[in-house]
Amino acid sequence: MHAIQNQHCDPACNRLEDRELVGCPRAFAKTSCGRAMIVLALAWGGHDALADPSREAAESQLRRFAGQHIVLFTDLPATASLEELPRVVDQAVPQWAAYFGVPPAKAAKWRLTGYIMRDRAWFSQVGLLPADLPPFPEGYQRDDRFWLVEQPSEYYRRHLLLHEATHGFADWVRLGVGSPWFREGTAEFLATHRWHQQRLTLGFFPRQREEVPEWGRIKLIRDAIAAGRRRGAREVMLTDLKAYPSTEVYAWSWGLSMFLERHPRYREPLRQWRSEAFSDSTSKSHALIKGNLKGDSHAMDPLETRYDGAFRELEEEWRLFVDDLEYGYEIENHAIEFVASRPLPAGGAEAVVQANRGWQSTGYRLAAGERYRLTAKGRFQIAQSAADDSGSTGPTPWWSEPQGVTIRYHRGQPLGMLLAAMWDEKPQAEGADEPAWHAPQPIGAGALLVPTRSGSLYLLLNDSPAERSANRGEVQVRIEPD
């Protein structure tokens, strides 16, 4: 760090003023070493990071911030966002402990030492950034330390800190547990956070882009799909470790972890697997975590076996999730209940469609090439307008009928429009058409439906996946042979 060694630095600044500030603040303010960079190295209890005299000498030129679980050294000017990082980590520890099943008394012993660096070259020169680390664009964790590169936003700095610290905590619990996607997806899931009024929430699904400046995971997935690089759930699980310098790969791992963690049907197998993988049974843990670490692209991720015959359904729901992904996506409300269907009675039948849920099975099987008449009726709340600026008028419900309202559209169809799709319960033959809910048929108040394949009829009231929980009401749908 050239600025720290600047000959114009006031000699008085070289004295240790207190335990929180070391070095020359004037030099920090005048540095011209280019884009600021942060490197954080973490060490837990029992590691004497200051025993090396050369390291101690280098650290004496840095600012120091400390908490219960972490000590940070930095060559950056002191700011509130830097000073609060130890509090962020201290609040993360009990959440990590609960997630990984670590007793609170054990988690309380975990300690970290870190470096926050602006001049990467200087840290290399003094030995605080080991020369044998592989190149990394943003962050890297190894053994009892991690390093990360400063980012343009305070949020993303915290995100990367939490990502690498999650690796450190997980390794402390059970070294190297999990295949690459699981390790990185877990770190991404837990690092995506909310820091509001000095309170930390891990595993946060951002409701709007402004909550997570520079994070960009949702945009990366959207852009990949637009470019023809959609990844299935199994493909994400089998991602090779060598692919992880790519931020896009981290985005897919975040997406799958968030999807599995929030989905009411798929989260329990994930939690059971995690509980066993982080248990005290070393042999059992090792048997669970081998996965695709040998690079076999045809290997089955050990977690995949937990879903047994439901993996085909998981893949379909995963695709629906990523194809419609947006900030605030309500995964729980869009979980599909796959039910065994029965033939439609000759006299027809009725089904109810809830406005606050995603795709819903009618329970009836329709035959390919046959003609069916669907008619719908009912009134439901599909959205609501915001309160006026004066506060004199509160939110106003938007009422809709099955034909929808043309004030707003979602995916090319009016908000509230009744849509239909077919799901073939039997495994599809190779090359068969994809499930029709990726291109649903508009029904509205009534329409003729001629399925191109036999299968179960599913229905949906069109809406943004981030706003469905505010909906109220239902519609009744009559299904009859035509």
Secondary structure, 3 states (H helix, E strand, C coil): CHHHHCCCCCHHHHCCCECCECCCHHHHHHCCCCCCCCCCCCCCCCCCCCCCHHHHHHHCCCEEEECCCEEEEECCCCCHHHHCHHHHHHHHHHHHHHHHCCCHHHHCCCCEEEEECCCHHHHHHCCCCCCCCCCCCCEEEECCEEEECCCCCHHHHHHHHHHHHHHHHHHHHCCCCCCHHHHHHHHHHHHCEEEECCEEEECCCCCCHHHCCCCCHHHHHHHHHHCCCCCCHHHHHCCCHHHCCCHHHHHHHHHHHHHHHHCCCCHHHHHHHHHHHCCCCHHHHHHHHCCCCCCCCCCCCCCHHHHHHHHHHHHHHHHHHHHCCCCCCCCHHHCCCCCCCEECCCCCEEEEEECCCCCEEEEEEECCCCCEEEEEECCEEEEEECCCCCCCCCCEEEEECCCCEEEEEECCEEECCEEEEEECCCCCCCCCCCCHHHCCEECCCEEEECCCCCEEEEEEECCCCCCHHHCEEEEEEEEEEC
